[in-house]
């Protein structure tokens, strides 16, 4: 649990970030401008990260007053090779965030200065093992874009504001907590921009609470893991949940992911660095996972966590080679061209280690639709790969109100049953959305681990029962809904009606008596 001081610091940080974003955004769409805010945050982070790394080495060697930002570029060059080998990049003292910020308002060519520096940082990794993790990282921070202003002077004025705003953020003592706060800052911006951007932004962002639930399910019984993989990794929040839950050093061989959107791919790599994951501990690729998978040499994976796009189009049987692809061929049929959901499931299953767990958010339609999807479900059930299906509440995700599901896959199950959990009521209302709380997450995990029937909540269905239901995997097929209507006692109701009728008759008799008296008069 975070103490009050850290909660207060985090709240203050969030207010500061949102203030900067709103102040600078102007006519720029928030989802686009996010790239500038996060890019500059990243620039500050790697500047401080490298400076403090060098200063630590120098101080351990006896130079207690050494400050990297104060030395000459010529002297710093002596450390270039060592820094690129160990950190993956190099920044000259004159090009550090703090020194650029210091002179920004006096630099009439600030846009050119920043453009040069960003190119130099990327170039420092060229020809080295870290090149692919730095190439194109600053592409979305276009300092000459009209989005920042119509003239160079206007653009530079905004860049000065941006540098000052990011520079004034208080990240505390780097060694103690700045990594967490940098990461928090990133995730806060992603969440806020996603919630304000609607579907265009939210499709790349999985709320923290859902990320935590997915990852905790995949990590049950594990204190360390070999490799973590997400075939549709977005900004990387699901991959990083493993480090948050277990500790960075407990993910032994790193984080692997693939993302088709170039902007989000860049953000994912930035997110890795912001969480202090070194370049040699992650491998994020940019391409279509279903038709151009980039991690054949790295699979299988012990943990797979993912929230792939819902019911998107893909090549399917228009591509004659895919039916022979070892990821899809075992099912004997491809997912429909208009609905790629089960293609992601088959891909993940194929790359899952024999002792691994895949925890995947799914569009609910794949649980009951017929045709090719039913045949793929049959393959998954007949071969005992599905461990659990969990119904989530509706309105959890930015940009969609649908009630999604989680499918948990395993290759080494101890029984041939599937656990169905109805967690549709496990949430609280926050403004117009629903949100999972820590208690909700804990309760779902307890039900998952218990693996038993529980009225209105869970059902451990046998293989034969699922087969009899034509491989329908909808929660409502197996978990009975609780009838919350009021139970009416018919005997009591009749007695009450009889009493009312009797009282009504008394009133009628009294009215008749009064009318008769009036007529006599």
Secondary structure as the mmCIF struct_conf table of DSSP 4:
data_model
#
loop_
_struct_conf.conf_type_id
_struct_conf.id
_struct_conf.beg_label_comp_id
_struct_conf.beg_label_asym_id
_struct_conf.beg_label_seq_id
_struct_conf.end_label_comp_id
_struct_conf.end_label_asym_id
_struct_conf.end_label_seq_id
HELX_RH_AL_P HELX_RH_AL_P1 UNK A 4 UNK A 25
TURN_TY1_P TURN_TY1_P1 UNK A 26 UNK A 27
BEND BEND1 UNK A 28 UNK A 28
HELX_RH_AL_P HELX_RH_AL_P2 UNK A 30 UNK A 60
TURN_TY1_P TURN_TY1_P2 UNK A 61 UNK A 62
TURN_TY1_P TURN_TY1_P3 UNK A 64 UNK A 65
HELX_RH_3T_P HELX_RH_3T_P1 UNK A 68 UNK A 70
BEND BEND2 UNK A 71 UNK A 71
HELX_RH_AL_P HELX_RH_AL_P3 UNK A 73 UNK A 76
HELX_RH_3T_P HELX_RH_3T_P2 UNK A 77 UNK A 79
HELX_RH_AL_P HELX_RH_AL_P4 UNK A 80 UNK A 87
BEND BEND3 UNK A 88 UNK A 88
HELX_RH_3T_P HELX_RH_3T_P3 UNK A 93 UNK A 95
BEND BEND4 UNK A 96 UNK A 96
HELX_RH_AL_P HELX_RH_AL_P5 UNK A 97 UNK A 103
HELX_RH_3T_P HELX_RH_3T_P4 UNK A 104 UNK A 106
TURN_TY1_P TURN_TY1_P4 UNK A 108 UNK A 109
HELX_RH_AL_P HELX_RH_AL_P6 UNK A 110 UNK A 123
TURN_TY1_P TURN_TY1_P5 UNK A 124 UNK A 127
BEND BEND5 UNK A 128 UNK A 128
TURN_TY1_P TURN_TY1_P6 UNK A 129 UNK A 130
HELX_RH_AL_P HELX_RH_AL_P7 UNK A 131 UNK A 134
TURN_TY1_P TURN_TY1_P7 UNK A 135 UNK A 140
TURN_TY1_P TURN_TY1_P8 UNK A 143 UNK A 144
HELX_RH_3T_P HELX_RH_3T_P5 UNK A 146 UNK A 148
BEND BEND6 UNK A 150 UNK A 151
HELX_RH_AL_P HELX_RH_AL_P8 UNK A 152 UNK A 167
TURN_TY1_P TURN_TY1_P9 UNK A 168 UNK A 168
HELX_RH_PI_P HELX_RH_PI_P1 UNK A 174 UNK A 178
HELX_RH_AL_P HELX_RH_AL_P9 UNK A 179 UNK A 197
TURN_TY1_P TURN_TY1_P10 UNK A 198 UNK A 198
HELX_RH_AL_P HELX_RH_AL_P10 UNK A 199 UNK A 202
TURN_TY1_P TURN_TY1_P11 UNK A 203 UNK A 204
HELX_RH_AL_P HELX_RH_AL_P11 UNK A 208 UNK A 219
TURN_TY1_P TURN_TY1_P12 UNK A 220 UNK A 221
BEND BEND7 UNK A 223 UNK A 223
STRN STRN1 UNK A 225 UNK A 225
BEND BEND8 UNK A 226 UNK A 226
STRN STRN2 UNK A 228 UNK A 230
TURN_TY1_P TURN_TY1_P13 UNK A 231 UNK A 232
TURN_TY1_P TURN_TY1_P14 UNK A 234 UNK A 235
BEND BEND9 UNK A 236 UNK A 236
HELX_RH_AL_P HELX_RH_AL_P12 UNK A 237 UNK A 246
HELX_RH_3T_P HELX_RH_3T_P6 UNK A 248 UNK A 250
STRN STRN3 UNK A 251 UNK A 251
TURN_TY1_P TURN_TY1_P15 UNK A 252 UNK A 253
STRN STRN4 UNK A 255 UNK A 259
BEND BEND10 UNK A 260 UNK A 260
HELX_RH_AL_P HELX_RH_AL_P13 UNK A 262 UNK A 274
TURN_TY1_P TURN_TY1_P16 UNK A 275 UNK A 276
HELX_RH_3T_P HELX_RH_3T_P7 UNK A 279 UNK A 281
STRN STRN5 UNK A 282 UNK A 286
BEND BEND11 UNK A 287 UNK A 287
TURN_TY1_P TURN_TY1_P17 UNK A 289 UNK A 291
BEND BEND12 UNK A 292 UNK A 292
TURN_TY1_P TURN_TY1_P18 UNK A 296 UNK A 298
STRN STRN6 UNK A 301 UNK A 306
HELX_LH_PP_P HELX_LH_PP_P1 UNK A 308 UNK A 309
BEND BEND13 UNK A 310 UNK A 311
HELX_RH_3T_P HELX_RH_3T_P8 UNK A 316 UNK A 318
BEND BEND14 UNK A 319 UNK A 319
TURN_TY1_P TURN_TY1_P19 UNK A 320 UNK A 321
HELX_RH_3T_P HELX_RH_3T_P9 UNK A 322 UNK A 324
BEND BEND15 UNK A 325 UNK A 325
TURN_TY1_P TURN_TY1_P20 UNK A 326 UNK A 328
HELX_RH_3T_P HELX_RH_3T_P10 UNK A 329 UNK A 331
BEND BEND16 UNK A 332 UNK A 333
HELX_LH_PP_P HELX_LH_PP_P2 UNK A 334 UNK A 336
TURN_TY1_P TURN_TY1_P21 UNK A 337 UNK A 338
HELX_RH_AL_P HELX_RH_AL_P14 UNK A 341 UNK A 350
TURN_TY1_P TURN_TY1_P22 UNK A 351 UNK A 351
STRN STRN7 UNK A 352 UNK A 362
HELX_RH_3T_P HELX_RH_3T_P11 UNK A 364 UNK A 367
TURN_TY1_P TURN_TY1_P23 UNK A 368 UNK A 368
TURN_TY1_P TURN_TY1_P24 UNK A 371 UNK A 371
HELX_RH_AL_P HELX_RH_AL_P15 UNK A 372 UNK A 382
TURN_TY1_P TURN_TY1_P25 UNK A 383 UNK A 384
STRN STRN8 UNK A 386 UNK A 391
HELX_LH_PP_P HELX_LH_PP_P3 UNK A 392 UNK A 393
BEND BEND17 UNK A 394 UNK A 395
BEND BEND18 UNK A 397 UNK A 397
TURN_TY1_P TURN_TY1_P26 UNK A 398 UNK A 399
STRN STRN9 UNK A 405 UNK A 410
BEND BEND19 UNK A 411 UNK A 412
BEND BEND20 UNK A 414 UNK A 416
STRN STRN10 UNK A 418 UNK A 422
TURN_TY1_P TURN_TY1_P27 UNK A 424 UNK A 425
STRN STRN11 UNK A 428 UNK A 430
TURN_TY1_P TURN_TY1_P28 UNK A 431 UNK A 432
STRN STRN12 UNK A 433 UNK A 435
HELX_RH_AL_P HELX_RH_AL_P16 UNK A 438 UNK A 450
BEND BEND21 UNK A 452 UNK A 452
STRN STRN13 UNK A 454 UNK A 454
TURN_TY1_P TURN_TY1_P29 UNK A 455 UNK A 457
STRN STRN14 UNK A 458 UNK A 461
HELX_RH_AL_P HELX_RH_AL_P17 UNK A 463 UNK A 468
TURN_TY1_P TURN_TY1_P30 UNK A 469 UNK A 471
HELX_RH_AL_P HELX_RH_AL_P18 UNK A 475 UNK A 478
BEND BEND22 UNK A 479 UNK A 479
HELX_LH_PP_P HELX_LH_PP_P4 UNK A 480 UNK A 482
BEND BEND23 UNK A 485 UNK A 485
HELX_LH_PP_P HELX_LH_PP_P5 UNK A 486 UNK A 487
HELX_RH_AL_P HELX_RH_AL_P19 UNK A 490 UNK A 520
#
